[in-house]
Amino acid sequence: MLQLTTYALAAISSIPLALAGPLSKPTTKFDWSSTKAVIAFGDSYTYVQGTQGRQNYSFIGDQFNFAYGTETLLSNKIVQNQTGTAEGGPNWIEYLTNCGVKEGLTSPTSCKKQLWDFAFAGADISTDYTPLHHNYTLSLENQITQFKQYGHTALSKNKQTANPKHVLVAIWIGINDINDSAKYEVPSFREFYKTLTETLFASVETLYDLGYRKYLFLNLPPLDRTPGNQAKSNPSPNATQVAWYNEALAAQACVFGQGHGDVEVEVFDAHARLAGMLDSPASI
């Protein structure tokens, strides 16, 4: 991953959230102060290690260990000795919540803003479009299916997450999708990314049906500027592909927000913030 990712997104809780594109308009002002917990889905950019998770991949379970009980989840602990970031240590969502930032083990229930992280390292949105990285990988679709069947029920027994309206859902996905499909022979990558993000938001509708009303999405960083891509004459993915995916994400977030008048929806422009840091590293 880009080494600046954690540093940049650690600041989310202290800055106004930037909207990604003209289509992405919040239905109401985003209110971080009223948030009691964060539920996260995504890939390695977001995953945290758990005592009940697959080592180096998840907080809890995997495709072969799909079911879990209430006590298993609520007694699970964040392990802060993982290598989920380029420099080691906490990642962006741990900094955002200030949950799991200390070395050793942290129970999410002990945090002022609890972090329940169901992201799985190596995840794509759906196996309908890209293959699993491993046979035990949980795609974004299956992360949310697993949460609907087990996680939501378990968290309803926890005081700070009992009312979904006080919970923020954070989703960062697409890094693996755009890398895995970068050289696909498709009629239009713009249309392909539209289909991907439509599939993403079909799963988000499941979360809405469970009662969750606050959503934070993050767009793709400048993947065309990774060290490996900078050494290539033809980066893969290229800047246009990244821009098209981010355009599709912003458009779908807008559709979702406009379709539900009772939701708060924000798209954080991780691309612009990280590109700015790459352009002016001395300003960091």
C-alpha positions in Angstrom: 0.0 0.0 0.0 1.0 3.6 -0.3 3.1 4.4 2.8 1.4 7.8 3.3 -2.1 6.2 3.6 -2.2 5.8 7.4 -0.7 9.2 8.0 -3.2 11.0 5.8 -6.3 9.3 7.0 -5.3 9.5 10.7 -6.4 13.1 10.4 -10.0 12.3 9.2 -11.5 12.9 12.7 -10.1 16.4 12.9 -10.8 17.8 9.5 -14.0 18.4 7.5 -14.7 15.4 5.2 -13.9 16.3 1.6 -16.5 15.2 -0.9 -15.2 13.3 -3.9 -16.7 14.8 -7.0 -19.7 17.1 -7.7 -22.2 14.3 -7.6 -21.4 13.3 -4.0 -23.5 15.6 -1.8 -24.3 14.8 1.8 -27.9 14.6 2.8 -27.1 16.1 6.1 -24.1 17.5 7.8 -21.8 14.7 9.0 -21.8 14.5 12.8 -18.8 12.7 14.2 -19.5 13.7 17.8 -22.7 11.7 18.0 -21.0 8.5 16.7 -20.5 5.9 19.4 -19.0 3.2 17.3 -17.6 2.4 13.8 -18.3 -0.7 11.9 -15.8 -1.2 9.0 -15.7 -3.3 5.8 -13.1 -3.5 3.1 -9.6 -4.9 2.4 -6.1 -4.8 3.8 -6.2 -1.0 3.9 -8.8 -1.2 6.6 -8.4 -4.6 8.3 -7.2 -5.0 11.8 -5.9 -8.2 13.4 -8.2 -9.8 16.0 -7.6 -12.6 18.4 -10.5 -14.5 16.7 -9.3 -13.6 13.2 -7.2 -15.3 10.6 -3.6 -14.2 11.1 -2.6 -11.3 8.9 -6.1 -11.2 7.3 -9.0 -10.5 9.7 -10.5 -9.4 13.0 -12.8 -12.4 13.1 -13.3 -15.5 11.0 -12.9 -16.2 7.3 -14.7 -18.0 4.5 -14.1 -21.4 6.2 -15.0 -20.0 9.7 -18.1 -18.0 8.7 -20.3 -18.4 11.8 -19.6 -17.0 15.2 -21.6 -16.3 18.4 -22.3 -13.2 20.3 -19.7 -13.9 23.0 -17.0 -14.7 20.5 -17.4 -11.3 18.8 -17.8 -9.2 22.0 -14.8 -10.9 23.7 -12.6 -10.5 20.6 -9.6 -8.1 20.9 -7.7 -6.0 18.5 -4.0 -7.1 18.3 -1.7 -4.1 17.9 1.4 -5.9 16.8 0.4 -6.6 13.3 2.0 -5.6 10.0 -1.1 -4.3 8.3 0.5 -0.9 7.5 3.7 -0.1 5.5 5.5 1.2 8.6 3.8 -1.1 11.2 1.5 0.1 14.0 -2.1 1.3 13.9 -3.9 2.0 10.6 -6.2 4.8 9.7 -9.4 3.5 11.2 -7.7 2.7 14.5 -6.5 6.3 14.5 -9.9 7.6 13.5 -11.6 5.9 16.5 -8.5 6.0 18.8 -9.4 2.3 19.4 -6.6 -0.3 19.2 -3.7 2.3 18.9 -1.8 1.0 21.9 0.5 -1.9 21.8 -0.8 -5.3 22.9 -4.5 -6.2 23.0 -7.5 -3.9 23.1 -11.1 -4.8 23.6 -13.4 -2.7 21.3 -15.8 -2.5 24.2 -13.2 -0.5 26.2 -12.9 2.3 23.7 -14.9 5.6 23.9 -15.7 5.1 20.2 -15.7 1.4 19.6 -14.2 -0.2 16.5 -15.7 -3.3 15.0 -13.7 -4.1 11.9 -15.0 -6.8 9.5 -12.6 -5.9 6.6 -10.6 -8.8 5.2 -7.1 -8.4 3.7 -7.1 -9.2 0.0 -10.8 -8.7 -0.5 -12.5 -7.6 -3.7 -16.1 -6.5 -4.0 -17.6 -9.7 -5.5 -16.4 -12.9 -7.1 -18.8 -12.2 -9.9 -16.1 -9.9 -11.3 -12.8 -10.9 -9.8 -11.5 -14.2 -8.3 -10.7 -14.6 -4.6 -7.1 -14.1 -3.6 -7.3 -17.2 -1.4 -10.0 -19.8 -0.9 -10.5 -18.4 2.6 -10.9 -14.8 1.5 -14.1 -13.0 2.4 -15.3 -10.7 -0.4 -17.0 -7.4 0.5 -20.3 -9.1 -0.3 -19.6 -11.9 2.0 -18.3 -9.6 4.8 -21.7 -8.0 4.8 -23.6 -11.3 4.5 -21.6 -12.6 7.5 -22.3 -9.4 9.4 -26.0 -9.6 8.7 -26.2 -13.2 9.9 -24.0 -12.9 13.0 -22.3 -9.6 13.6 -25.4 -7.4 13.7 -27.2 -9.7 16.2 -24.1 -9.8 18.4 -23.7 -6.0 18.4 -27.3 -5.5 19.3 -26.4 -6.9 22.7 -23.7 -4.3 23.1 -24.8 -1.0 24.6 -22.9 1.4 22.3 -23.9 -0.5 19.1 -27.5 -1.5 20.2 -28.9 1.5 18.3 -27.5 1.5 14.7 -28.3 5.2 14.3 -25.3 6.0 16.6 -23.0 3.8 14.5 -20.9 4.9 11.5 -20.4 2.4 8.7 -17.0 2.9 7.1 -16.2 1.2 3.8 -12.9 1.4 1.8 -12.9 -1.1 -1.1 -11.7 -1.2 -4.7 -7.9 -1.3 -4.5 -7.8 -5.0 -5.3 -10.6 -4.8 -7.8 -8.9 -2.2 -9.9 -5.6 -4.0 -9.7 -7.0 -7.4 -10.4 -9.0 -6.2 -13.4 -6.6 -3.6 -14.8 -5.8 -5.7 -17.9 -9.2 -7.2 -18.5 -10.5 -6.9 -22.0 -13.8 -5.2 -21.4 -15.7 -2.9 -23.8 -15.5 0.0 -21.3 -13.7 0.2 -18.0 -15.9 3.2 -17.1 -19.0 0.9 -17.4 -17.2 -1.9 -15.7 -16.5 0.2 -12.6 -20.1 1.4 -12.7 -21.2 -2.2 -12.4 -18.7 -2.9 -9.6 -19.9 0.1 -7.5 -23.5 -0.8 -8.2 -22.8 -4.2 -6.7 -21.1 -2.6 -3.8 -24.1 -0.5 -3.0 -26.4 -3.4 -3.4 -24.6 -4.8 -0.3 -24.8 -1.4 1.4 -28.6 -1.6 1.0 -28.4 -4.7 3.3 -26.8 -2.5 6.0 -29.5 0.2 5.5 -32.2 -2.5 6.0 -30.5 -3.4 9.3 -31.0 0.2 10.5 -27.6 1.8 9.8 -27.9 5.5 8.7 -24.4 6.9 8.8 -21.9 6.0 6.0 -18.4 7.0 5.2 -16.8 5.8 1.9 -13.2 6.4 0.8 -12.2 6.6 -2.8 -9.1 5.1 -4.4 -5.6 6.6 -3.7 -3.4 7.4 -6.7 -2.5 3.8 -7.4 -0.9 4.9 -10.7 1.8 6.6 -8.6 3.0 3.6 -6.5 6.7 2.9 -6.7 6.1 0.0 -9.0 3.9 1.9 -11.4 6.3 4.9 -11.5 8.9 2.6 -12.9 6.6 1.7 -15.8 6.0 3.5 -19.0 2.4 2.3 -18.9 1.2 2.2 -15.3 -1.5 -0.4 -14.5 -3.9 0.7 -13.3 -3.4 4.1 -14.9 -4.6 7.5 -13.7 -7.7 7.4 -16.0 -8.8 4.1 -14.6 -8.5 5.3 -11.1 -10.4 8.4 -11.9 -13.2 6.4 -13.5 -13.5 4.2 -10.5 -13.7 7.2 -8.2 -16.2 8.8 -10.4 -18.4 5.7 -10.3 -18.1 5.5 -6.5 -19.1 9.2 -6.1 -22.1 8.7 -8.4 -23.4 5.6 -6.6 -22.9 7.4 -3.2 -25.1 10.2 -4.5 -27.8 7.8 -5.8 -27.8 6.0 -2.4 -28.0 9.3 -0.5 -30.8 10.7 -2.7 -32.7 7.4 -2.5 -32.8 7.5 1.3 -33.7 10.8 2.9 -32.7 9.7 6.4 -29.0 8.9 5.8 -25.8 10.7 6.2 -23.4 9.9 3.4 -19.8 11.1 2.9 -17.1 10.2 0.4 -13.7 11.1 1.7 -11.4 12.1 -1.1 -8.4 10.0 -0.1 -7.1 10.4 -3.7 -6.8 14.2 -3.5 -5.3 14.2 0.0 -2.6 11.5 -0.8 -1.8 13.0 -4.2 -1.2 16.3 -2.5 1.2 14.7 -0.1 3.0 13.0 -3.0 3.2 16.4 -4.8 4.5 18.3 -1.7 6.1 15.8 0.7 7.8 18.6 2.5 4.4 19.9 3.7 3.6 16.8 5.6 
